[in-house]
Amino acid sequence: MYNEYSGFFKSQRDKYFKNILSNHFQNTSLVIDIGCGQGDFLTQAKELGINAEGVDDKDFWINHCIKNNLNVKKGSIFELPYEANSLDGVFLQSVLEHVDPVKAMTEISRVVKSDGIVAISCPTPEKHFWDDPTHVRPHTIKSLSTLFEMFGYDVIHKNYVFAELIGITVTWNGLFKCLNLIPGSIGSNVIVIGKKKEISSIS
C-alpha cells in the first residue's frame, strides 16, 4: 500500500531523501529502493547523479516510474531480482513495518556485498500506527539496530526523521513515547543505517 505524495509534505520528504543519499550513498555503484512507489527517492538520486534503481511489486507504480524515465524492476522484498552479494546500497522507506522483518532482512543480506550500506526507515509505535490494517509491527531505533546486529552489520547512523530534516541527531530510543503524549499526531519515523561486515546469517 502506497500513498501519492504532494505539496509541503512531498517537499520535506524529497529533502530528507536527498540528505540520506548525499550523506550515505554518494559512493555506491548502485543503490536500490525497495518498494519504490512513485519514485521520489529515485528522482532525488537522479538529480544528485547517483545511480539508483527501484524495485516494486505493483505494476501501477512500475509503469508510473517508467513513464518518468526512472529505472525500476518488478520484485518483492522477499524475492529481489539481483544476484547474491551484488549490491552496495539498499534503501527501504516505510516498507519493513508491513512485513516479517527477519525474513526480509534475510533476503536483503543475500544480495548485499560486504561493506554494503543498508538504510531502513519506518514508523515507531505511534498512536495511530494500527489504523493501517496492512501494518505488521512498528519499529524503534533499538529494534532496527538489533536487527542489523543480528545479521552482522555495524550500525553507522541512527536518527529520527524529523531530526534529519533540521540537521541534528537524536538517538534516544524512547523519544517516541513522549511524542505520543502530544495532542494530535506528528509521527515519529526513525532511520537506522547499517554497514555489512561479512556474509552472515542468524545462527
C-alpha positions as CSV (number, residue, x, y, z in Angstrom):
1,M,0.0,0.0,0.0
2,Y,1.4,3.4,-1.0
3,N,0.4,7.0,-0.9
4,E,1.0,9.5,-3.6
5,Y,2.6,12.5,-2.0
6,S,2.4,16.2,-3.0
7,G,2.7,19.7,-1.6
8,F,4.7,20.6,1.5
9,F,4.9,17.0,2.8
10,K,6.5,15.9,-0.5
11,S,9.0,18.8,-0.5
12,Q,10.1,17.7,3.0
13,R,10.2,14.1,2.0
14,D,12.3,14.9,-1.0
15,K,14.7,17.0,1.2
16,Y,15.0,14.0,3.6
17,F,15.8,11.6,0.7
18,K,18.4,14.0,-0.7
19,N,20.1,14.2,2.7
20,I,20.3,10.4,3.0
21,L,21.6,10.0,-0.5
22,S,24.2,12.7,-0.2
23,N,25.4,11.6,3.2
24,H,25.4,7.8,2.8
25,F,25.1,6.7,-0.8
26,Q,27.3,9.1,-2.7
27,N,30.0,6.5,-3.2
28,T,27.8,3.5,-4.1
29,S,27.9,2.0,-7.6
30,L,24.1,1.3,-7.3
31,V,21.5,1.9,-4.6
32,I,18.1,0.2,-4.9
33,D,14.9,1.5,-3.4
34,I,12.8,-1.5,-2.3
35,G,9.1,-0.6,-2.5
36,C,9.9,2.5,-4.6
37,G,6.3,3.5,-5.1
38,Q,6.0,6.8,-7.1
39,G,9.8,7.0,-7.4
40,D,10.6,10.1,-5.2
41,F,13.8,8.6,-3.9
42,L,14.9,7.6,-7.4
43,T,14.2,11.1,-8.7
44,Q,16.4,12.7,-5.9
45,A,19.1,10.2,-6.7
46,K,19.0,11.1,-10.4
47,E,19.3,14.8,-9.6
48,L,22.4,14.1,-7.5
49,G,23.9,11.9,-10.2
50,I,23.7,8.7,-8.0
51,N,22.9,5.5,-9.9
52,A,19.6,4.2,-8.4
53,E,17.1,1.6,-9.3
54,G,13.6,0.9,-7.9
55,V,12.0,-2.5,-7.0
56,D,8.3,-2.8,-6.7
57,D,5.6,-5.5,-6.9
58,K,2.9,-3.2,-8.1
59,D,2.5,-2.8,-11.9
60,F,0.9,0.6,-11.4
61,W,4.0,2.1,-9.8
62,I,6.4,0.3,-12.1
63,N,4.6,1.9,-15.1
64,H,4.5,5.2,-13.3
65,C,8.2,5.2,-12.8
66,I,9.0,4.1,-16.3
67,K,6.9,7.0,-17.7
68,N,9.1,9.3,-15.6
69,N,12.3,7.8,-17.0
70,L,13.2,6.1,-13.8
71,N,14.9,2.7,-13.6
72,V,12.7,0.1,-12.0
73,K,12.4,-3.7,-11.8
74,K,9.5,-5.9,-10.7
75,G,10.2,-7.8,-7.5
76,S,9.4,-8.0,-3.8
77,I,11.3,-7.7,-0.6
78,F,11.3,-11.5,-0.3
79,E,12.4,-12.1,-3.9
80,L,14.8,-9.4,-5.0
81,P,15.8,-9.6,-8.7
82,Y,19.6,-9.4,-8.0
83,E,22.4,-11.9,-7.7
84,A,23.9,-12.8,-4.3
85,N,26.5,-10.3,-3.0
86,S,25.9,-7.9,-5.9
87,L,24.7,-4.6,-4.3
88,D,26.4,-2.0,-2.3
89,G,23.4,0.2,-1.5
90,V,19.8,-0.6,-0.3
91,F,17.1,1.7,0.9
92,L,13.7,1.0,2.5
93,Q,11.2,3.7,3.3
94,S,8.0,2.7,5.2
95,V,8.3,-0.9,4.0
96,L,9.6,-3.0,6.9
97,E,6.6,-2.3,9.1
98,H,4.4,-4.2,6.6
99,V,6.4,-7.5,6.6
100,D,8.2,-10.1,8.6
101,P,11.5,-8.2,9.4
102,V,13.7,-11.2,9.8
103,K,12.5,-12.8,6.6
104,A,13.0,-9.5,4.8
105,M,16.5,-9.0,6.2
106,T,17.5,-12.5,5.2
107,E,16.8,-11.6,1.5
108,I,18.4,-8.2,1.7
109,S,21.5,-9.7,3.2
110,R,21.6,-12.2,0.4
111,V,22.1,-9.5,-2.2
112,V,24.3,-7.1,-0.3
113,K,28.1,-7.2,-0.6
114,S,30.4,-7.0,2.3
115,D,30.8,-3.3,3.2
116,G,27.4,-2.6,1.6
117,I,25.1,0.1,3.1
118,V,21.5,-0.6,4.1
119,A,19.2,2.1,5.3
120,I,15.9,1.3,6.8
121,S,13.3,3.9,7.8
122,C,9.9,3.2,9.3
123,P,7.4,4.4,11.9
124,T,7.7,3.8,15.7
125,P,4.8,2.7,17.9
126,E,2.9,5.9,17.1
127,K,-0.6,6.2,18.4
128,H,-2.3,5.7,15.0
129,F,0.1,3.0,13.8
130,W,-2.6,0.3,13.9
131,D,-5.1,2.3,11.9
132,D,-3.4,0.9,8.8
133,P,-4.6,-2.7,8.6
134,T,-1.5,-3.7,6.5
135,H,0.9,-2.9,9.3
136,V,2.5,-5.9,10.9
137,R,4.7,-4.2,13.6
138,P,6.2,-0.9,14.4
139,H,9.9,-0.4,14.9
140,T,12.2,1.7,17.1
141,I,15.8,2.8,16.9
142,K,16.7,-0.1,19.2
143,S,14.7,-2.8,17.3
144,L,16.2,-1.8,14.0
145,S,19.7,-1.6,15.5
146,T,19.2,-5.1,16.9
147,L,18.0,-6.4,13.6
148,F,21.2,-5.1,11.9
149,E,23.4,-6.6,14.6
150,M,21.7,-10.0,14.2
151,F,22.7,-10.1,10.6
152,G,26.3,-9.0,11.0
153,Y,26.1,-5.2,10.3
154,D,27.7,-2.3,12.1
155,V,25.2,0.4,12.9
156,I,26.7,3.5,11.4
157,H,23.9,6.0,11.7
158,K,20.6,6.3,13.6
159,N,18.2,9.2,13.9
160,Y,14.6,10.4,14.0
161,V,13.5,11.6,10.5
162,F,12.3,15.0,11.8
163,A,15.8,15.5,13.2
164,E,17.4,14.6,9.9
165,L,15.4,17.4,8.3
166,I,16.6,20.1,10.8
167,G,20.2,18.8,10.7
168,I,20.5,17.3,14.2
169,T,20.9,13.8,15.5
170,V,18.5,12.4,18.2
171,T,19.2,8.8,19.3
172,W,17.1,8.4,22.4
173,N,15.1,5.3,21.7
174,G,12.2,6.4,24.0
175,L,11.5,9.8,22.4
176,F,8.5,8.4,20.5
177,K,6.8,7.7,23.9
178,C,7.0,11.5,24.6
179,L,5.9,12.4,21.2
180,N,2.8,10.2,21.6
181,L,1.8,12.4,24.6
182,I,1.4,15.5,22.3
183,P,-2.2,16.2,21.2
184,G,-2.5,15.3,17.5
185,S,-0.3,13.1,15.5
186,I,3.1,14.4,14.5
187,G,4.6,10.9,13.8
188,S,8.0,9.6,14.9
189,N,9.6,7.8,12.0
190,V,13.2,6.7,12.5
191,I,16.1,5.8,10.3
192,V,18.9,3.3,11.1
193,I,21.7,2.6,8.7
194,G,24.0,-0.4,8.8
195,K,27.2,-1.5,7.0
196,K,27.6,-5.2,6.3
197,K,30.7,-6.6,7.9
198,E,30.6,-10.0,6.3
199,I,28.3,-12.6,4.7
200,S,26.2,-13.6,7.7
201,S,23.1,-15.4,8.8
202,I,21.2,-15.9,12.0
203,S,22.8,-18.7,14.0
